[in-house]
Amino acid sequence: MSNKTKTNPPTHPIVIEHESHQLAWNRVSKHALEVSKTLKQQGFQAFLVGGCVRDLLLGKTPKDFDVSTNATPQQVRSLFRRSRLVGKRFQIVHVRFGRSELVEVSTFRKSAISQNTGDEIRHSDEGLILRDNLFGTIEEDAFRRDFTINALYYDPSTKRIFDYVGALADLYNRELRCIGDPSIRLREDPVRALRAIRFQAKLGLTLHSSIRAELPLMAAKILSVPPARLFDQMQKMFLSGYGENMWLLLKKTPFLKILFPFTSSDNNLIQKAIRNTDQRVEKDKPITIGFILAALLWEDYSARVVALKEHKKIREARSIAAIETIQDQQKIISIPRRFSAFITEVWLLQPRLEERRKRDINRLFNHRRFRAAYDFLLLRKQSGETGVTDESADWWTKFQESNSVREKIKRPADKKKAKPNNKQS
């Protein structure tokens, strides 16, 4: 097979019957099926598409389910009461079920390499897609997608899979390949390069040589992506249970120095923090990107403290260093306030945990970030950081295990019952 997939849709797709593909039907979201059924009852086409089909074929349970249809976003919106239009660049519909489940519905689109018609498809001078709301057919939609493995369509009513781009062959060969010319497709959206590395980490795929060749060029263009979107990618990269694999791959590319310019690729603390998060994902424990960002930026923060304390009091130096470190990172990757506050608190608690002043013990133990800061201290010790002694980390471990502490120390929530909130919402 050549390096570049043909960009002209075939007359007929490869159609795989249920008996041949054996997609795990019992893992399909009932709400995604409901959306598909409703659209079909109204005379529209409707398919499960993308990552959910890919993961089901690999025997995995998808986190999200996407539906693709020939109904326009406005038509979809009119069919589902709990739905809303989202997105400017790609207008889609989010259909909600219950408190947490969301089914994303998108309309078939024409390829971004099509001729511009009016202002429905717009590119920047560098080739970045700025807007893409020109609707098309399922064939055109398949060739618009980024990678072959994300262009499989599953019809729940017939249980057939439609493959327009050789996706099944690439999936079973464990190879990630662009649809069309990689130099064009990745330039349209540099985040696709990060997605390629993420699929490599998540699915154990091999990147096609044509994609690998483009990675250095895409790293230079990644800063054209809005910082808020890069933050979303960060969460996908490091909070999905395969973060350590992602880190090991990412640090071999130029992306690391561009996304985190003051972070060393051989920083042992980062790998341990990411591994810790992967383990928590596996055990279904709470996780936060703030903890990983605290590790990623700790080296930069520590260096700034050292420089600032030469002419500032140490407490002031630490506060200023935290502000400056996060502000500089914000220029590249947006960090929402709740996470920047988390990071700062974890950092500023480190010296207090190490010093263990007697009058400060109870206050520290009752601090809302104590557990996160304690875990961070343990990882610093385990990573061999200079200046972090076994004594300080072990002392806090024993302190928490002490039965006498459990009897004498009460969390603020235990001291008095919460008063009922009589305010009207």
Helices and strands as residue ranges (DSSP letters): E 14-16, H 18-21, G 25-27, H 30-41, E 46-49, H 51-57, E 65-69, H 73-79, E 83-86, E 92-97, E 101-107, E 121-123, E 129-132, H 138-144, G 148-150, E 152-155, E 160-163, H 167-172, E 175-176, H 182-188, H 191-203, E 206-207, H 209-212, H 215-221, G 222-224, H 227-238, H 243-250, H 255-259, H 268-282, H 289-308, H 314-330, H 337-355, G 358-360, H 361-365, H 370-382, H 390-401, H 403-408, H 412-415
